[in-house]
């Protein structure tokens, strides 16, 4: 009976997805910290009193969310200080990464997330470890 090669016995580990601050490269979140939400109705969710014709909405393609929502983490200084809503600043370089609000906030896709710890994708680098 032939011995299996070492490459066959080693478990294949998928690289872990992490998010880093674009400015100083400090790790701020990982895939496990992300809170998923159902996609909202897009731009129609933001219209004043949501009074518009339905025909206009069918022409628009829903866009991807521009933010990530995460669970509260130790590096979030304003959360640790007991604020109800505040900006989320990177601990390394003090760059603004997003906002949080215990009462919730609306995602760019139109979905309401409650409580909301929002990190802007434009301020983060997506990396694999």
C-alpha positions in Angstrom: 0.0 0.0 0.0 1.4 3.4 -1.0 1.9 6.2 1.5 -0.2 9.3 0.7 2.0 12.2 -0.1 2.4 15.0 2.5 0.5 17.5 0.3 -2.6 15.1 0.3 -2.7 14.8 4.1 -2.3 18.5 4.9 -5.6 20.2 5.2 -6.0 23.0 2.7 -6.6 26.2 4.6 -8.3 29.0 2.9 -6.6 32.4 3.4 -8.3 34.5 6.0 -9.8 37.8 4.8 -8.9 40.8 6.8 -9.4 44.5 6.5 -6.7 47.1 7.1 -6.6 50.8 7.5 -5.5 52.2 4.1 -3.4 54.9 5.7 -1.3 53.0 8.3 -2.1 49.3 7.4 -3.3 48.4 10.9 -5.7 45.5 11.0 -9.2 46.7 12.0 -11.5 43.8 11.2 -11.6 40.3 9.8 -14.3 38.3 7.9 -15.5 36.9 11.3 -16.3 40.4 12.5 -18.6 41.3 9.6 -22.3 41.4 10.2 -24.3 40.7 7.1 -27.6 42.4 6.3 -30.3 41.9 3.7 -30.0 44.2 0.7 -32.4 47.2 0.8 -34.4 48.7 -2.0 -31.6 51.0 -3.2 -32.0 54.7 -3.9 -35.8 54.5 -3.4 -35.2 54.0 0.3 -33.6 57.5 0.5 -36.2 59.6 -1.3 -38.1 62.2 0.6 -41.1 60.4 2.1 -40.4 57.7 -0.5 -42.9 59.4 -3.0 -41.8 58.5 -6.5 -43.0 56.5 -9.5 -42.1 52.8 -9.5 -41.1 52.9 -13.1 -38.0 55.0 -12.4 -36.7 52.4 -9.9 -36.8 49.5 -12.3 -34.3 51.2 -14.6 -31.7 51.4 -11.8 -29.4 48.5 -11.0 -28.8 48.0 -7.3 -25.3 49.0 -6.4 -23.0 47.2 -4.0 -22.8 48.3 -0.4 -20.1 51.0 0.1 -19.7 50.0 3.8 -19.1 47.1 6.0 -21.0 46.6 9.3 -19.1 45.0 12.1 -19.5 44.0 15.7 -18.2 46.4 18.3 -14.5 45.8 18.9 -11.9 46.8 21.5 -10.1 49.2 19.2 -13.2 51.4 18.9 -12.3 54.0 21.5 -15.5 56.0 21.3 -17.5 52.8 22.0 -15.4 52.0 25.0 -16.0 55.5 26.4 -19.7 55.0 26.3 -20.8 57.3 23.5 -24.1 56.6 21.8 -23.0 57.8 18.3 -19.6 58.9 17.1 -16.9 58.6 14.4 -14.7 55.5 14.4 -11.1 56.4 14.2 -8.1 54.2 13.5 -6.0 53.6 16.7 -2.8 53.7 14.7 -3.1 56.9 12.7 -6.4 58.5 13.9 -7.8 58.4 10.4 -11.6 58.3 10.2 -12.8 54.8 9.2 -16.5 55.1 9.7 -19.3 55.8 12.2 -21.3 54.0 14.8 -24.7 54.5 16.2 -26.4 52.3 18.8 -29.8 53.3 17.4 -28.8 52.1 13.9 -28.2 53.7 10.5 -29.0 53.1 6.9 -26.6 51.4 4.5 -26.0 52.7 1.0 -28.1 49.8 -0.3 -31.1 51.2 1.7 -31.2 48.5 4.4 -31.4 49.6 8.1 -28.8 48.1 10.3 -29.3 48.3 14.1 -27.0 48.7 16.0 -24.6 50.0 13.4 -20.8 50.0 13.5 -20.1 51.1 9.9 -16.7 51.0 8.3 -16.3 52.6 4.9 -14.8 50.3 2.2 -13.0 53.3 0.6 -11.0 53.7 3.8 -10.0 50.0 4.1 -7.8 47.6 2.2 -9.0 44.1 1.8 -6.2 41.6 2.3 -5.7 37.8 2.7 -3.5 36.3 5.3 
